[in-house]
Amino acid sequence: MRQRLSSEPDRYRGRRRVPTPPRSRYAAVVTTAFVGAGIVAIGAGALPDAKSVSPSVLDELKAASTINQDAAARVDAADRASRDSNRGGADESAESDVWLLPLQQDYEFKSPYGMRWGKLHTGVDLVAPEGTPYVAIHSGTVTKAGWFGGYGYTVIVQHADGSEAIYGHSSALSVKEGQQVKTGDQLGLVGNTGHSYGSHLHLEVHVKGEPRDPVPWLMERGVDIKLQVEAHYSEVAAP
């Protein structure tokens, strides 16, 4: 066997493995390669004389190559869109499971759920300055946005699990009936309307039409309204 001289070029030096095209573009890439190979073969002398090849044939081959390259690009774009859509769906699903505090500013927890002045106080009162924005504790549909008797200006949001949140005594409302809201969307401003004795947000939770104590009910969902701490908010706010 002849020893290779150091002056001979190294045929394998600097070679890199060509990456395999994604599976979704395999067919288009193979077709393009086949057409390209045909053009090279014609130019390299597969026919007796390249000049004798009909210009229309060459034009057709070049057009076919361009078409297949465009098809590969479209397939790649569709793949990217599909991946983005799947990620967006996952993000929306995660967001729909989050529960938040109705007030993201300082407030004072007063008047818990229970008997008060000889009758059941069916919610909790969160004292805050008039005009303080309050937000949806969970995503859902606004079923009431307007005057609601002793509750004054009120927003009611029905959640996907059938439960309802009632926000009473507002000074102003930011939503309309039938509107879809997400967790954390502003619903209105704290006020002193209806049967109220000072500026505060009255919050109730109803399940199947019956009031529930919001404190333990929200605690089960990671929100401690008495301590003004909710477990999920830091995850949502984190970059």
Backbone bond lengths (Angstrom), bond angles and torsions (degrees), N, CA, C in turn:
res aa  C-N    CA-C-N  psi(-1)  N-CA   C-N-CA  omega(-1)  CA-C   N-CA-C  phi
1 M - - - 1.472 - - 1.530 108.79 -
2 R 1.348 115.76 132.61 1.453 120.15 -177.74 1.521 110.69 -75.30
3 Q 1.295 115.42 131.26 1.474 120.02 178.77 1.527 109.67 -74.87
4 R 1.323 116.83 134.44 1.454 120.56 -179.54 1.508 110.07 -73.78
5 L 1.334 114.62 130.01 1.461 120.26 -179.23 1.525 110.05 -76.00
6 S 1.327 113.29 150.04 1.474 117.38 -178.92 1.509 112.08 -66.31
7 S 1.343 116.34 -19.19 1.465 119.44 -179.79 1.508 112.66 -81.27
8 E 1.360 116.12 -14.20 1.463 118.76 -179.66 1.529 109.56 -75.33
9 P 1.313 115.08 144.76 1.483 117.52 -179.34 1.514 111.46 -66.98
10 D 1.288 116.45 142.29 1.460 120.91 176.11 1.520 108.29 -83.63
11 R 1.331 115.02 110.81 1.468 118.96 -174.36 1.515 112.06 -69.55
12 Y 1.294 117.34 -19.24 1.453 119.28 -174.37 1.522 113.15 -107.28
13 R 1.341 115.83 -4.49 1.453 119.13 -178.00 1.539 110.35 -69.58
14 G 1.335 115.05 131.62 1.467 119.84 175.56 1.508 114.21 79.16
15 R 1.330 118.83 5.81 1.463 119.02 178.82 1.523 110.11 -74.28
16 R 1.332 115.33 143.50 1.460 121.02 176.92 1.514 109.44 -125.45
17 R 1.299 115.56 145.16 1.454 119.43 179.11 1.518 110.13 -72.29
18 V 1.312 117.73 129.98 1.469 121.69 179.50 1.516 108.89 -75.25
19 P 1.348 118.65 126.33 1.474 120.43 -178.87 1.514 111.91 -64.91
20 T 1.330 114.77 144.00 1.467 120.48 179.17 1.509 109.95 -73.91
21 P 1.326 119.15 130.35 1.471 120.76 -179.78 1.509 110.57 -63.45
22 P 1.350 117.46 150.78 1.464 120.49 177.10 1.521 111.04 -54.99
23 R 1.341 115.09 148.19 1.457 120.97 -176.09 1.518 112.80 -57.25
24 S 1.358 115.94 -35.98 1.461 119.19 -177.46 1.511 112.81 -66.87
25 R 1.353 117.70 -22.15 1.464 120.26 179.95 1.516 112.15 -104.92
26 Y 1.344 118.09 6.81 1.461 120.69 -172.33 1.518 112.35 -59.69
27 A 1.351 115.57 -46.89 1.462 119.04 -176.24 1.520 111.56 -63.39
28 A 1.338 115.86 -43.66 1.459 119.10 -178.80 1.516 111.04 -66.47
29 V 1.341 117.33 -38.12 1.461 120.42 -179.38 1.517 111.00 -67.40
30 V 1.360 116.09 -43.11 1.463 119.60 179.54 1.516 110.89 -61.90
31 T 1.356 115.92 -42.72 1.469 119.54 -179.74 1.514 110.76 -63.29
32 T 1.317 116.57 -43.06 1.460 120.56 179.46 1.526 110.90 -63.17
33 A 1.329 116.45 -40.89 1.465 120.38 179.44 1.519 110.99 -63.76
34 F 1.358 116.02 -39.28 1.457 120.24 -179.34 1.531 110.94 -64.61
35 V 1.349 115.46 -45.10 1.467 118.77 179.04 1.513 110.67 -64.55
36 G 1.353 116.10 -41.88 1.455 119.42 178.76 1.507 111.74 -62.37
37 A 1.336 116.85 -37.86 1.463 120.39 178.41 1.519 110.89 -63.67
38 G 1.331 115.93 -36.38 1.464 119.76 179.15 1.510 111.06 -64.15
39 I 1.325 116.50 -41.05 1.474 119.91 -179.99 1.525 110.53 -65.55
40 V 1.358 115.66 -42.57 1.460 119.58 179.69 1.515 110.99 -62.99
41 A 1.337 115.20 -41.35 1.459 119.01 -179.10 1.520 111.47 -62.29
42 I 1.306 116.83 -41.48 1.467 120.28 179.00 1.515 110.15 -64.04
43 G 1.357 115.93 -44.10 1.462 119.51 -177.94 1.514 112.23 -69.05
44 A 1.355 117.31 -27.02 1.452 120.61 -176.12 1.519 112.61 -85.29
45 G 1.289 117.70 -5.03 1.459 118.95 176.36 1.499 113.82 109.42
46 A 1.362 117.82 20.67 1.451 118.65 174.75 1.525 109.60 -60.03
47 L 1.336 116.40 -29.81 1.452 121.58 172.55 1.535 108.38 -100.07
48 P 1.308 118.58 157.31 1.473 121.57 -177.00 1.512 111.84 -55.24
49 D 1.315 118.20 -41.19 1.453 119.95 -176.05 1.521 108.21 -144.65
50 A 1.366 116.65 117.78 1.459 119.82 -177.34 1.517 111.74 -59.95
51 K 1.366 117.08 -27.37 1.458 119.86 -179.12 1.516 112.01 -68.96
52 S 1.356 115.58 -22.44 1.460 118.25 -177.87 1.524 112.60 -80.11
53 V 1.330 116.84 -8.35 1.461 119.48 -179.82 1.521 109.28 -74.05
54 S 1.307 115.29 135.65 1.458 119.90 -178.32 1.521 110.46 -62.89
55 P 1.339 118.15 129.32 1.479 120.36 177.97 1.516 112.33 -56.84
56 S 1.333 117.01 -31.78 1.472 119.15 -179.44 1.516 111.18 -66.51
57 V 1.341 116.73 -33.83 1.467 119.86 178.54 1.519 110.06 -65.87
58 L 1.347 115.81 -45.69 1.460 119.40 178.53 1.527 110.74 -60.80
59 D 1.328 115.97 -41.79 1.461 119.56 179.36 1.522 110.98 -60.79
60 E 1.359 115.61 -41.56 1.462 119.77 -179.55 1.524 110.98 -64.66
61 L 1.354 116.45 -41.17 1.459 119.94 179.23 1.528 111.01 -64.06
62 K 1.347 116.54 -43.28 1.456 120.38 179.32 1.530 110.70 -64.08
63 A 1.334 115.56 -40.51 1.472 119.39 179.17 1.520 110.76 -63.77
64 A 1.344 115.94 -40.75 1.469 120.06 179.42 1.519 110.83 -63.24
65 S 1.355 115.41 -40.19 1.462 119.33 178.32 1.522 110.64 -62.18
66 T 1.332 117.17 -43.87 1.467 121.60 179.88 1.522 111.06 -62.50
67 I 1.325 116.04 -42.82 1.466 120.94 -179.59 1.522 110.88 -60.73
68 N 1.357 116.20 -43.46 1.451 119.64 -178.81 1.515 112.25 -69.44
69 Q 1.328 116.84 -33.61 1.453 119.42 175.17 1.524 110.57 -65.33
70 D 1.335 116.48 -40.49 1.469 120.60 177.17 1.522 110.78 -63.27
71 A 1.338 115.70 -39.70 1.471 119.70 179.82 1.518 110.43 -63.46
72 A 1.342 116.83 -41.51 1.461 120.29 178.58 1.521 110.74 -62.24
73 A 1.331 116.14 -40.28 1.470 119.93 179.32 1.519 111.01 -64.42
74 R 1.351 116.09 -40.02 1.476 119.33 179.82 1.522 110.68 -65.75
75 V 1.334 117.21 -41.03 1.463 120.89 179.26 1.523 110.50 -62.71
76 D 1.338 115.71 -42.08 1.458 120.34 179.62 1.523 110.44 -63.62
77 A 1.333 117.16 -41.94 1.466 120.73 178.98 1.526 111.00 -64.16
78 A 1.334 116.21 -39.01 1.467 119.95 179.10 1.522 110.83 -65.20
79 D 1.344 116.21 -38.16 1.463 119.99 178.27 1.521 110.85 -63.14
80 R 1.327 116.19 -44.30 1.463 119.71 -179.80 1.522 110.60 -63.43
81 A 1.332 116.91 -41.93 1.469 120.60 179.94 1.519 110.86 -63.03
82 S 1.352 116.03 -39.72 1.459 120.11 179.91 1.517 111.07 -64.69
83 R 1.350 116.35 -42.40 1.457 120.02 179.20 1.524 110.76 -64.62
84 D 1.342 116.95 -41.87 1.460 120.66 179.00 1.519 111.18 -63.41
85 S 1.351 115.62 -38.86 1.464 120.35 -179.74 1.516 110.66 -65.24
86 N 1.341 116.69 -40.91 1.457 120.31 179.65 1.519 110.95 -64.73
87 R 1.343 116.48 -40.61 1.455 119.29 177.99 1.524 110.71 -64.90
88 G 1.357 116.25 -40.65 1.454 119.71 179.32 1.512 111.65 -62.51
89 G 1.345 117.18 -39.35 1.452 120.99 178.28 1.509 111.98 -63.41
90 A 1.344 116.44 -40.21 1.464 120.48 178.67 1.517 110.56 -64.74
91 D 1.338 116.62 -40.99 1.459 120.31 179.72 1.517 110.89 -63.98
92 E 1.324 116.94 -42.82 1.460 120.60 -179.49 1.521 110.98 -65.69
93 S 1.351 116.26 -38.27 1.457 119.61 179.29 1.518 110.61 -64.03
94 A 1.355 116.47 -43.04 1.464 120.58 179.19 1.524 110.30 -63.63
95 E 1.331 116.56 -40.92 1.463 120.44 -179.14 1.523 111.44 -64.69
96 S 1.341 117.46 -36.94 1.460 120.61 -177.27 1.522 112.09 -69.02
97 D 1.349 118.43 -15.28 1.459 121.76 179.58 1.525 112.80 -91.71
98 V 1.319 117.95 -5.54 1.466 121.66 -174.88 1.526 111.23 -83.37
99 W 1.340 115.01 141.84 1.467 122.18 172.97 1.520 107.88 -121.42
100 L 1.329 116.94 142.45 1.458 121.86 -176.75 1.525 111.78 -130.74
101 L 1.328 114.58 167.91 1.454 120.32 169.51 1.525 109.47 -71.63
102 P 1.329 118.32 146.96 1.474 119.43 178.66 1.524 112.71 -73.14
103 L 1.338 117.22 -24.44 1.464 121.82 178.99 1.523 108.90 -118.68
104 Q 1.335 115.76 126.65 1.452 120.49 -179.70 1.529 111.48 -99.56
105 Q 1.329 116.80 10.01 1.463 122.53 175.53 1.527 108.20 -120.61
106 D 1.339 116.02 171.79 1.463 120.53 -178.51 1.525 111.15 -58.62
107 Y 1.314 115.18 139.56 1.463 120.94 175.55 1.522 107.89 -150.42
108 E 1.316 115.61 167.88 1.464 121.29 177.88 1.520 109.12 -114.60
109 F 1.322 116.10 126.23 1.464 120.87 178.92 1.527 108.75 -79.22
110 K 1.367 115.42 121.83 1.462 120.58 -179.57 1.521 110.05 -139.66
111 S 1.328 114.67 161.60 1.470 121.86 174.84 1.530 111.66 48.75
112 P 1.332 117.79 78.56 1.463 120.63 179.23 1.527 111.83 -70.95
113 Y 1.304 114.49 173.16 1.470 121.96 176.02 1.532 108.83 -63.57
114 G 1.351 116.67 134.86 1.467 120.00 177.71 1.515 111.18 143.34
115 M 1.334 115.04 -171.80 1.451 120.68 -177.25 1.536 110.30 -71.48
116 R 1.347 114.78 133.64 1.462 121.49 178.55 1.515 108.27 -148.11
117 W 1.322 117.04 125.46 1.466 122.16 -179.22 1.533 111.83 54.09
118 G 1.328 114.52 39.37 1.450 120.34 174.69 1.522 115.51 79.72
119 K 1.304 117.68 8.02 1.467 120.51 178.02 1.525 109.59 -142.92
120 L 1.323 115.49 162.11 1.460 120.38 -176.86 1.527 110.58 -76.14
121 H 1.326 115.14 124.56 1.465 120.91 171.59 1.529 105.61 -89.98
122 T 1.328 115.79 108.38 1.464 120.97 -166.97 1.524 115.26 -85.20
123 G 1.333 117.31 11.96 1.458 119.52 178.27 1.513 111.08 -151.89
124 V 1.334 115.93 -158.67 1.460 121.41 176.08 1.518 108.23 -127.46
125 D 1.349 116.13 152.11 1.459 121.54 179.15 1.522 109.74 -109.83
126 L 1.326 116.04 130.14 1.453 122.74 179.04 1.524 107.43 -116.40
127 V 1.335 116.46 107.99 1.458 121.81 -175.28 1.527 110.08 -79.44
128 A 1.322 115.69 126.90 1.467 122.66 179.06 1.522 108.19 -153.72
129 P 1.329 118.71 157.55 1.467 120.71 -179.59 1.520 112.24 -60.37
130 E 1.317 115.85 146.43 1.461 120.22 177.06 1.530 110.09 -59.60
131 G 1.327 115.10 136.62 1.462 120.64 -178.52 1.517 113.69 94.60
132 T 1.354 117.95 -3.88 1.469 120.68 177.33 1.536 109.37 -69.11
133 P 1.319 119.00 128.55 1.469 120.03 179.67 1.537 111.17 -68.19
134 Y 1.320 116.34 142.31 1.467 120.37 170.99 1.526 108.35 -123.50
135 V 1.340 115.95 153.64 1.464 121.50 -172.17 1.523 111.18 -124.75
136 A 1.330 114.71 167.59 1.461 121.14 178.57 1.523 109.79 -70.69
137 I 1.321 116.67 130.45 1.463 119.86 178.03 1.524 110.97 -75.05
138 H 1.349 116.30 -17.47 1.463 120.92 -179.79 1.530 108.53 -159.79
139 S 1.310 116.47 157.99 1.460 120.55 -179.76 1.524 111.05 -72.00
140 G 1.339 115.96 154.06 1.459 119.72 179.20 1.511 111.97 169.08
141 T 1.334 115.18 -160.22 1.461 122.68 -178.03 1.522 110.50 -115.14
142 V 1.323 116.37 132.42 1.465 120.84 178.11 1.529 108.39 -75.11
143 T 1.330 116.46 114.98 1.468 120.92 179.89 1.526 112.09 -100.83
144 K 1.333 116.64 -14.57 1.463 121.05 177.54 1.519 108.46 -147.92
145 A 1.336 115.43 133.09 1.460 120.82 174.96 1.519 107.05 -150.81
146 G 1.334 116.10 91.37 1.455 120.30 -177.09 1.516 111.10 167.97
147 W 1.315 115.08 -164.18 1.465 120.46 -179.10 1.522 109.86 -70.91
148 F 1.359 115.87 135.57 1.472 120.22 -174.33 1.530 109.74 -138.76
149 G 1.343 114.68 59.44 1.461 120.56 176.78 1.517 113.00 58.55
150 G 1.350 116.69 -129.54 1.452 121.89 -178.37 1.521 114.05 -64.14
151 Y 1.329 117.51 -16.35 1.470 121.38 178.59 1.533 111.42 -79.07
152 G 1.347 116.69 -8.88 1.461 119.10 -175.64 1.523 110.75 66.04
153 Y 1.300 117.00 -149.87 1.460 120.58 177.95 1.533 108.63 -70.83
154 T 1.325 114.87 123.56 1.472 121.22 -167.93 1.515 111.87 -135.06
155 V 1.320 114.88 147.30 1.464 122.25 170.97 1.518 108.08 -119.03
156 I 1.336 116.39 132.65 1.463 121.79 174.24 1.521 107.68 -120.29
157 V 1.331 116.55 128.24 1.467 122.29 179.41 1.523 108.65 -119.13
158 Q 1.323 115.30 125.72 1.473 120.25 175.55 1.520 108.86 -95.58
159 H 1.330 116.79 128.64 1.457 122.47 -177.95 1.528 110.68 -92.57
160 A 1.319 115.96 166.70 1.463 121.27 -176.47 1.524 112.30 -63.12
161 D 1.341 118.26 -27.48 1.467 120.56 -179.75 1.523 112.44 -82.52
162 G 1.349 117.28 2.11 1.461 121.58 178.30 1.510 114.09 95.71
163 S 1.326 117.75 -13.80 1.468 120.41 178.22 1.527 110.04 -73.73
164 E 1.335 115.48 162.67 1.465 121.18 -179.71 1.524 109.48 -131.59
165 A 1.320 115.46 145.96 1.463 121.59 172.95 1.518 107.75 -116.79
166 I 1.335 116.50 132.07 1.460 122.86 -179.60 1.526 108.71 -114.49
167 Y 1.340 115.65 126.66 1.461 122.31 -178.49 1.536 107.22 -116.85
168 G 1.341 117.76 110.39 1.454 120.43 -172.62 1.513 115.54 -112.64
169 H 1.353 115.01 167.17 1.467 125.97 175.50 1.532 113.23 69.06
170 S 1.322 117.82 29.35 1.471 121.53 -177.54 1.522 111.52 -69.35
171 S 1.321 115.11 150.43 1.468 120.17 172.63 1.528 110.41 -88.52
172 A 1.323 117.18 -24.87 1.469 122.45 178.23 1.527 108.38 -157.97
173 L 1.342 115.66 153.64 1.462 121.26 -179.90 1.529 110.18 -114.44
174 S 1.319 115.98 146.23 1.470 121.22 -177.35 1.525 112.94 -112.10
175 V 1.335 118.20 -0.09 1.462 121.43 -176.44 1.528 110.05 -131.36
176 K 1.333 114.93 170.11 1.461 121.45 178.62 1.522 110.32 -124.73
177 E 1.315 116.13 158.28 1.462 120.53 178.77 1.526 110.51 -61.95
178 G 1.321 115.42 138.69 1.460 121.68 -178.58 1.510 113.80 90.21
179 Q 1.321 117.01 -8.99 1.471 121.03 -177.58 1.530 110.67 -75.73
180 Q 1.336 115.70 141.05 1.462 121.65 174.20 1.526 108.44 -89.17
181 V 1.330 116.59 130.69 1.461 120.62 179.42 1.519 109.56 -124.07
182 K 1.324 114.62 152.25 1.459 121.24 176.41 1.523 109.33 -105.26
183 T 1.311 114.74 162.98 1.460 119.86 176.07 1.524 109.89 -55.43
184 G 1.321 116.24 127.91 1.459 120.47 178.94 1.510 115.06 92.26
185 D 1.333 118.63 -5.87 1.466 120.50 176.64 1.533 109.58 -69.92
186 Q 1.330 115.86 140.67 1.460 119.51 178.35 1.516 110.48 -69.68
187 L 1.341 115.44 133.99 1.462 121.53 -179.89 1.520 112.02 -107.22
188 G 1.320 117.08 -32.37 1.455 119.77 -177.69 1.517 110.86 179.95
189 L 1.358 114.53 -164.05 1.458 121.32 -178.95 1.529 109.74 -123.18
190 V 1.309 115.41 140.65 1.462 120.94 178.38 1.533 109.59 -59.53
191 G 1.348 115.63 141.59 1.461 118.99 -178.74 1.508 113.23 -150.05
192 N 1.329 114.47 -156.74 1.466 121.44 -175.11 1.517 109.63 -144.40
193 T 1.345 116.79 38.79 1.460 121.02 -177.00 1.526 110.73 -93.95
194 G 1.340 115.20 161.33 1.464 120.15 -178.54 1.514 111.25 75.59
195 H 1.344 116.68 -153.14 1.455 121.53 178.91 1.525 108.73 -82.20
196 S 1.303 115.29 81.93 1.461 121.43 -174.96 1.519 109.98 -131.34
197 Y 1.336 115.90 149.64 1.463 121.34 179.68 1.530 109.30 -124.27
198 G 1.299 115.59 60.33 1.452 120.77 -179.33 1.522 111.11 122.54
199 S 1.315 115.65 157.91 1.460 120.76 -176.68 1.534 111.23 -69.29
200 H 1.330 116.49 122.47 1.464 121.04 178.14 1.524 109.36 -167.33
201 L 1.324 115.41 165.36 1.467 122.21 173.41 1.520 108.09 -104.14
202 H 1.313 115.73 123.19 1.461 120.83 174.61 1.525 107.69 -95.42
203 L 1.332 117.24 122.27 1.469 122.21 -178.04 1.521 110.01 -118.13
204 E 1.319 115.12 127.47 1.465 121.41 174.36 1.518 109.92 -123.71
205 V 1.338 114.96 153.40 1.465 121.95 173.21 1.521 107.56 -125.99
206 H 1.326 116.22 126.67 1.461 121.53 177.58 1.530 109.79 -117.32
207 V 1.315 115.83 138.65 1.467 122.31 175.32 1.521 107.64 -125.33
208 K 1.323 115.86 118.88 1.470 121.93 -176.59 1.525 110.70 55.91
209 G 1.331 115.61 38.24 1.459 120.93 176.23 1.509 114.94 82.79
210 E 1.336 118.20 -3.14 1.456 121.63 -178.45 1.525 110.25 -108.52
211 P 1.350 117.51 136.45 1.471 119.69 179.94 1.523 111.27 -69.99
212 R 1.323 114.46 145.10 1.468 122.02 176.25 1.529 108.57 -125.67
213 D 1.315 115.62 152.22 1.462 119.85 175.80 1.530 107.89 -65.82
214 P 1.332 118.32 115.82 1.466 120.09 -176.82 1.529 114.39 -63.50
215 V 1.337 117.91 -25.40 1.465 120.35 -174.93 1.525 111.75 -64.32
216 P 1.351 120.17 -61.09 1.466 119.06 179.27 1.526 112.56 -68.34
217 W 1.334 116.28 -31.36 1.469 119.64 -178.27 1.526 110.36 -64.17
218 L 1.332 116.88 -44.02 1.458 120.20 177.99 1.526 111.68 -74.14
219 M 1.348 116.93 -31.41 1.455 120.33 178.62 1.529 110.59 -59.56
220 E 1.334 116.68 -37.20 1.459 120.82 177.66 1.525 111.91 -63.26
221 R 1.324 116.42 -20.55 1.462 121.80 -178.83 1.533 112.43 -106.56
222 G 1.333 115.51 18.50 1.461 120.84 173.67 1.510 115.55 85.20
223 V 1.345 118.01 13.19 1.464 120.94 -177.57 1.529 109.55 -120.09
224 D 1.330 116.07 119.74 1.460 121.28 176.91 1.527 108.01 -103.73
225 I 1.315 116.06 95.45 1.456 120.62 -173.33 1.531 112.08 -72.96
226 K 1.343 118.20 -23.29 1.460 120.42 179.26 1.528 111.27 -76.19
227 L 1.319 116.45 -32.78 1.463 120.65 -179.89 1.522 112.10 -96.78
228 Q 1.327 116.60 1.54 1.461 122.41 -179.52 1.541 110.77 58.56
229 V 1.318 115.74 37.24 1.471 121.13 179.71 1.514 108.21 -128.45
230 E 1.307 117.25 133.49 1.461 120.95 173.48 1.518 108.34 -134.05
231 A 1.325 115.86 133.72 1.458 121.95 -169.70 1.509 113.80 -67.14
232 H 1.347 117.50 -30.88 1.461 119.56 -171.42 1.519 113.23 -86.81
233 Y 1.328 118.16 -21.15 1.461 118.87 -170.95 1.522 112.21 -62.39
234 S 1.327 117.17 -39.72 1.458 120.13 -178.82 1.514 110.62 -63.34
235 E 1.357 118.06 -33.33 1.451 120.54 178.46 1.523 111.00 -69.72
236 V 1.337 116.77 -39.38 1.456 120.44 -178.96 1.523 110.66 -69.70
237 A 1.345 116.65 -39.50 1.457 120.72 -176.16 1.518 112.57 -78.16
238 A 1.347 117.82 -19.59 1.459 120.11 -177.42 1.520 110.61 -65.84
239 P 1.355 119.06 141.07 1.468 121.58 -179.19 1.511 110.67 -68.95
